[in-house]
Structure formats: C-alpha cells, structure tokens
Amino acid sequence: MVNENQELKYRSNNILGVLAGTLVGGLAGALTALLFAPQSGEDTRMQIKEKGIELRDQTTEMAEDVMSQMRSDGHKVNVLGRRKARNFLKQGQALVVEQLDNVSDAAQAGKKALQDS
C-alpha cells in the first residue's frame, strides 16, 4: 500500500515536471523567436502575402498551360480519330463493293447456268 502511494506520488511529480518543463521551454522559444526575428510582423505578413500572390499566379499559369496542352492533344486525337474513321469507312465501302461484285458474278453465273440447261 505504501509502495503504491509512493509510485503515484512519483508519477504526479513526474507529470508536473514535464508540464512545467514544456511551459518554460515554450515561453523561452517564443521569447527567443521574438528577440531574434529578422523582420517585423508587418514585413513578414507582407512577404507571406506577396509569396501567396506569386504562388497563385504560378498555379494559374500552370493550369492554363495544362489546359492548352489538353486542348491541343484533344484536337490531335479528334483529327486522328476522324482520319481513321474515314479510312475504315473507305475500307468498308471497298469490301461491300467487292462482295456485291462477287454476288453479281455468282448471280450471272447462276442465270447463265439456268439458261444453258
């Protein structure tokens, strides 16, 4: 029982020590940051604003470039697809004409065979 109380007391002291150390360390870090800041807060905010505008402009430019490239590629695909479709249509028409000629020849041969018999 006594051992459990000592262990609980030790944990409480340990947790309080960690919290106190964290608080003191945070305050020391904040004070150091304020004392050694290379510029004022207003200058920092202005710099952040300028960098944000620059980043926005770069992003817009990149998006426009990508859209332009996509339109160009889409146009190329469209032209190529239409060209291939026309070629397939011509090939299909040639096959149809060829088959009609074969059917016509077969019909003529059948007609001649009927007349000869």
Sequence and secondary structure as in RCSB ss.txt:
>XXXX:A:sequence
MVNENQELKYRSNNILGVLAGTLVGGLAGALTALLFAPQSGEDTRMQIKEKGIELRDQTTEMAEDVMSQMRSDGH
KVNVLGRRKARNFLKQGQALVVEQLDNVSDAAQAGKKALQDS
>XXXX:A:secstr
 HHHHHHHHHHHHHHHHHHHHHHHHHHHHHHHHHHT SS HHHHHHHHHHHHHHHHHHHHHHHHHHHHHHHHHHH
HHHHHHHHHHHHHHHHHHHHHHHHHHHHHHHHHHHHHHHHH 
